[in-house]
Amino acid sequence: MDCYSTKNKHLRIPLKEAILQGIAPDGSLYMPVEIPRLSADFINTIKDKSFNEIALSVISLYFGDHIPLQVLEDIVNDAYNFPIPVKKFDRNLYVCELFHGPTFAFKDFGARFLSRILSYYQLEEDKDILILVATSGDTGGAVASGFYGAKGIKVGILYPSDGVSPLQEKQLTTWGGNISAFEIEGTFDDCQKLVKTALIDDDLRLKFKFSSANSINLARLIPQSLYYFEAYKSFPAKEQNAFIVPSGNLGNLFAGILAKHMGLDIHKLIAACNANDSFPVFIKTGKFEARRSVRTLSNAMDVGNPSNFERIDDFYGSTWNLVEHVKSYSVSDEQTLLAIHEFLTKYDYLLDPHGAVGYSAYLKESSENTNYCIMETAHPAKFDYIYLEHFKRQVEIPLPLYEFLEKKKVSIKLSTEYNQLKDALLSI
Ligand SMILES: *Cc1c(COP(=O)(O)O)cnc(C)c1O
């Protein structure tokens, strides 16, 4: 499979190269030259297939030309060893729980696959791969967990001292092994600046091959389409089906678009956004404008300039009528809290704030003759402070999250002066 970049459609590079680079040198995003299709027979018999069977079939459409099937099977089985329950709440309402991976958020799907693919690619490199990430919260934890123990790969995570929650800090700093945590005495922007400087440092390039683990990497996006297939199995046959996708950078939504164009019968994809409404405004007016992000209760979606918009725009640009397949709603914090309350009262089930944005979008959209599945992207226990403050309700913290809180933090404290980071990286 070859890829092009959104700014240069004539440039073609193999998928492997696009994944190793992460982002094109001119800053644009890689796209598969064509989206492969599953056979009608495969789709019609999907209910008889396990998640891992589906995963292997889908993944080999993209990777089968350069990675042996047996290797892909091992990668899929090793990455996806947790359940994906789909629960039915009403005649036409389902929730797909995507938070049963090790970090209790759906980013595990992408991070766990990417790390294993990069480890396989690294076998042909003479240097270790170095992944550097700046994080202000959850991304770092998913990357650390996903890459822990990956052969031939080192991970450096930079985070602002005092800029992350205590649980988030533990999820970054308690790994050891191939994961190093750098606690920067500065802001998130300082961390990001340090990463950018390191990525162009020739001395570091002699020692490492750089790659990227952020959410614009195709090897994070492609596996995210898998759970759409899994959730689809619960829908009744021959009816109209829609997915509601809590959205920030629109990676999850784009993965749903991939699933649809691989052959899954998805009638509509609905991007549920919080007050950060550049995508809903685009759907309404046809004009895209990046905005400054504002803070909300569903903080993983506080994105003013969604990075994957470029992909959606490129894909639908001239040939598809985007608004026929994709809708979007903006939901306020007040509506999010109301949605949590209503779902709890009606169904005795606690939505996390991101899933609640999804339910609020469902209330705005719902039509009688369509089945809706909300993609529930995080475990509510990660937001226990919200339920305590607004509902006076204690949420039980799952044991593995507790265990993080009890582990010992190991981090390297650095100032914002670049040479300190460089010396530290040269010695990992
Ligand atoms: C990252 C994230 C989202 C948004 O996903 P995008 O792919 O950025 O649109 C939604 N919910 C949670 C819990 C997340 O961590």
The ligand as an SDF file (V2000), in Angstrom:
LIG
                    3D

 15 15  0  0  0  0  0  0  0  0999 V2000
   -8.5340   11.6020   22.4760 C   0  0  0  0  0  0  0  0  0  0  0  0
   -9.8930   11.4410   23.0510 C   0  0  0  0  0  0  0  0  0  0  0  0
  -11.0700   11.8120   22.3470 C   0  0  0  0  0  0  0  0  0  0  0  0
  -11.0270   12.4860   21.0050 C   0  0  0  0  0  0  0  0  0  0  0  0
  -10.5590   11.6520   19.9930 O   0  0  0  0  0  0  0  0  0  0  0  0
  -10.0600   12.3170   18.6140 P   0  0  0  0  0  0  0  0  0  0  0  0
   -9.5580   11.1750   17.8280 O   0  0  0  0  0  0  0  0  0  0  0  0
   -8.9500   13.2700   19.0110 O   0  0  0  0  0  0  0  0  0  0  0  0
  -11.2040   13.0200   18.0070 O   0  0  0  0  0  0  0  0  0  0  0  0
  -12.2930   11.5620   22.9400 C   0  0  0  0  0  0  0  0  0  0  0  0
  -12.3870   11.0160   24.1710 N   0  0  0  0  0  0  0  0  0  0  0  0
  -11.2870   10.6570   24.8850 C   0  0  0  0  0  0  0  0  0  0  0  0
  -11.4640   10.0790   26.2320 C   0  0  0  0  0  0  0  0  0  0  0  0
  -10.0060   10.8510   24.3550 C   0  0  0  0  0  0  0  0  0  0  0  0
   -8.9210   10.5080   25.0770 O   0  0  0  0  0  0  0  0  0  0  0  0
  1  2  1  0
  2  3  1  0
  2 14  2  0
  3  4  1  0
  3 10  2  0
  4  5  1  0
  5  6  1  0
  6  7  2  0
  6  8  1  0
  6  9  1  0
 10 11  1  0
 11 12  2  0
 12 13  1  0
 12 14  1  0
 14 15  1  0
M  END
$$$$
